[in-house]
Structures are given as structure tokens and as C-alpha cells.
């Protein structure tokens, strides 16, 4: 049986690295793009909830370490807003 916690940690790490890469290059990325990195589908609610939780975890961690909010580089495609 696959450990769900372990999978979530891998998902967080993959997205975290993508956000760092995006921020360093002074670019933006889209929710849909980061979701596909970890095999999530943003067209269904469970995918959107999972991405929100992952980004929330990253934001909390960065805040506790007094670092900028990495999730601010993620926006909604075609709306240009977080």
C-alpha cells in the first residue's frame, strides 16, 4: 500500500521546486501547470482542493521561515490573478 503522506510530501517538494524556479526567473506559472506536475486535474474539485492545500502548506512554511510568499507566482490562466 502506498503511503498517502509520502506521496503528498513528494507533491509538495515538486511544486516547491517549480515555484522557486519560477520566482528566480521572475516569471509566473499557472495553477493548471503545477497541477499537471503532480498528476492532478484542475477541472475536478478534488484536484483544486489538493493544489490549494499544497500551496497553503508551502505558504505557511515560507512564512514561518520569514521568506516571501512563493505561491504568489501562481495565477489563473486567462485571468492574470492568483
C-alpha positions as CSV (number, residue, x, y, z in Angstrom):
1,X,0.0,0.0,0.0
2,X,1.3,3.5,-0.9
3,X,1.7,5.9,1.9
4,X,-0.5,8.9,1.1
5,X,1.6,11.2,3.4
6,X,4.7,10.3,1.5
7,X,3.0,11.0,-1.9
8,X,1.8,14.4,-0.6
9,X,5.4,15.2,0.6
10,X,6.7,14.4,-2.9
11,X,4.0,16.5,-4.5
12,X,4.8,19.4,-2.2
13,X,8.5,19.1,-3.0
14,X,8.0,19.0,-6.7
15,X,5.7,22.1,-6.6
16,X,8.0,23.9,-4.2
17,X,11.0,23.4,-6.6
18,X,8.9,24.7,-9.5
19,X,7.8,27.8,-7.6
20,X,11.4,28.5,-6.6
21,X,12.5,28.1,-10.3
22,X,9.6,30.3,-11.4
23,X,10.4,33.1,-8.9
24,X,14.1,33.1,-9.6
25,X,13.4,33.6,-13.3
26,X,10.9,36.4,-12.4
27,X,8.1,34.6,-14.3
28,X,4.7,33.3,-13.4
29,X,3.1,29.9,-13.7
30,X,-0.5,28.7,-13.8
31,X,-2.4,26.5,-11.4
32,X,-3.1,24.1,-14.3
33,X,0.7,23.8,-15.0
34,X,1.6,23.0,-11.4
35,X,-1.3,20.6,-11.1
36,X,-0.1,18.5,-14.0
37,X,3.4,18.3,-12.4
38,X,1.9,16.1,-9.8
39,X,-0.8,14.4,-11.8
40,X,-3.8,16.4,-10.6
41,X,-6.7,17.6,-12.7
42,X,-7.9,21.1,-12.1
43,X,-11.2,20.5,-13.9
44,X,-12.4,18.5,-10.9
45,X,-12.9,19.7,-7.4
46,X,-10.6,17.2,-5.7
47,X,-7.7,18.4,-7.8
48,X,-8.3,22.1,-7.0
49,X,-8.6,21.3,-3.3
50,X,-5.4,19.3,-3.3
51,X,-3.5,22.1,-5.1
52,X,-4.9,24.7,-2.6
53,X,-3.7,22.5,0.3
54,X,-0.2,22.1,-1.2
55,X,0.2,25.8,-1.9
56,X,-1.1,26.5,1.6
57,X,1.5,24.2,3.1
58,X,4.2,25.9,1.1
59,X,3.0,29.4,2.1
60,X,2.9,28.5,5.8
61,X,6.4,27.0,5.7
62,X,7.8,30.0,3.9
63,X,6.1,32.4,6.2
64,X,7.4,30.6,9.3
65,X,10.9,30.9,7.8
66,X,10.4,34.7,7.1
67,X,10.6,34.2,3.4
68,X,8.4,35.7,0.6
69,X,5.2,34.0,-0.4
70,X,6.2,31.7,-3.3
71,X,2.6,30.9,-4.2
72,X,2.2,34.5,-5.5
73,X,3.8,33.4,-8.8
74,X,0.8,31.1,-9.4
75,X,-2.1,32.6,-11.3
76,X,-5.3,31.6,-13.0
77,X,-4.7,31.3,-16.8
78,X,-6.7,33.9,-18.8
79,X,-7.4,35.9,-15.7
80,X,-3.9,37.1,-14.6
81,X,-4.8,36.9,-11.0
82,X,-4.0,34.4,-8.1
